Amino acid sequence: MRKQRYDEEKVTVASDPVCPLCLRPIPEDAPQSRHHLIPKLKGGKGGETVLLHHICHKTIHKTLREGELARSYNTVEALRSHPELARFFEWVARRPPHFLGRAR
């Protein structure tokens, strides 16, 4: 008898929030985190945040420095328009919502 992988058992529901970057649902049990649109170190403490898949959040911070985020990439639209991030979000959008691969 073949053992079923845990990933195959995970289900998303229509009420799950959607990651505004990769546009995949964020199930309750999927790795997730809040991103400060203006980094806390640059005056964004207590400011607007967005719920993201953890891998999307890690990739943002691996790609852009705090100053760049505060100055030029402080909206969802700006983040989605960054060439390297846009390629990543397009790529990860084809993965299941629980995907945990390494940030690019």
C-alpha positions in Angstrom: 0.0 0.0 0.0 1.4 3.4 -1.0 1.6 6.1 1.7 -0.2 9.3 0.6 1.8 12.5 0.8 0.6 15.1 3.3 0.6 17.8 0.5 -1.9 15.9 -1.5 -4.4 16.0 1.4 -4.3 19.7 1.9 -7.4 21.5 0.6 -8.1 25.2 0.0 -11.5 26.8 0.5 -13.2 29.7 -1.2 -13.0 31.8 1.9 -9.2 31.6 2.2 -7.5 35.0 1.8 -5.6 35.5 -1.4 -1.9 36.6 -1.6 -1.9 39.9 -3.5 1.4 39.1 -5.1 1.1 35.6 -6.5 -2.7 35.6 -6.4 -2.8 32.1 -4.9 -5.1 31.4 -1.9 -3.5 31.3 1.5 -5.0 28.4 3.4 -5.1 28.7 7.2 -2.4 26.1 7.6 -0.1 27.4 4.9 3.1 29.2 5.9 2.2 32.9 5.8 3.4 36.2 7.1 2.5 39.9 7.2 4.6 42.3 5.1 4.9 46.0 6.2 4.5 48.0 3.0 6.9 50.6 4.5 9.6 48.7 6.5 9.4 49.2 10.3 13.0 50.4 10.3 12.1 53.1 7.8 9.0 54.5 9.8 6.4 51.9 8.9 5.9 50.6 12.4 2.1 50.5 12.9 1.6 51.1 9.2 -0.2 49.1 6.6 0.6 45.4 6.2 -0.5 42.8 3.8 -0.8 39.0 4.3 1.5 37.0 2.0 2.7 33.5 1.5 5.9 33.2 3.5 7.9 32.3 0.4 6.6 35.5 -1.4 7.6 37.6 1.7 11.1 36.0 1.9 11.6 36.7 -1.8 10.8 40.4 -1.4 13.4 40.8 1.4 16.0 38.7 -0.4 15.5 40.9 -3.6 15.1 44.4 -2.2 16.8 46.4 0.6 14.8 48.2 3.3 15.5 51.6 1.7 14.3 50.5 -1.7 11.2 49.1 -0.2 10.4 52.3 1.6 11.3 54.6 -1.3 10.1 52.8 -4.4 8.3 49.5 -3.6 5.8 50.5 -0.9 2.6 49.3 -2.6 1.5 45.9 -3.8 1.4 47.3 -7.4 5.0 48.5 -7.2 6.2 45.1 -5.8 4.3 43.3 -8.6 6.0 45.6 -11.2 9.6 44.9 -10.1 11.0 42.7 -13.0 12.7 40.1 -10.8 9.8 39.8 -8.4 7.3 39.7 -11.2 9.1 36.7 -12.7 9.1 35.0 -9.3 5.4 35.7 -8.7 4.5 34.3 -12.1 6.6 31.2 -11.4 5.3 30.5 -7.9 1.7 31.1 -9.0 1.9 27.7 -10.8 2.8 26.0 -7.5 0.3 24.7 -4.9 -0.6 27.2 -2.1 1.4 25.2 0.5 4.6 25.3 -1.6 7.6 25.8 0.6 10.5 25.9 -1.9 13.5 28.2 -1.3 13.1 31.9 -2.0 14.8 32.9 -5.2 
